[in-house]
Amino acid sequence: MTSSPAKKWAVLLASVVLSVASVAPAFAQSGGSAPAGDEATAAKPSAASKAAAKAQRKAARKEARAKKNAELKQLESNGYNPSRNDPNYPTDLQNAQKKAAAGAAASQ
């Protein structure tokens, strides 16, 4: 079984294209070489800004957790029990949400 030279060239070209295409994303993500001198230090965020960003994320997580816990406590006070294995789960939750909304509307 012999192959024609045109088929060999087509297979060779296809394999080269596929191998280059698989390597290209790796180079695109690496960012190339690091800049020299002052450009390298200017591109990196300072330790103070990293700490400030981390503190801001931590505060946002705490706020979100407190909001979630307050909502859960309100639902539990209106009759929802999350630890109970209840076949009426969606209905119980919806009823507790309606009671909570009615209670919030009445307090305004």
PyMOL commands that set and color helices and strands:
alter all, ss='L'
color gray80, all
select helices_A, chain A and resi 5-30+38-43+47-77+89-107
alter helices_A, ss='H'
color red, helices_A
deselect
rebuild
show_as cartoon
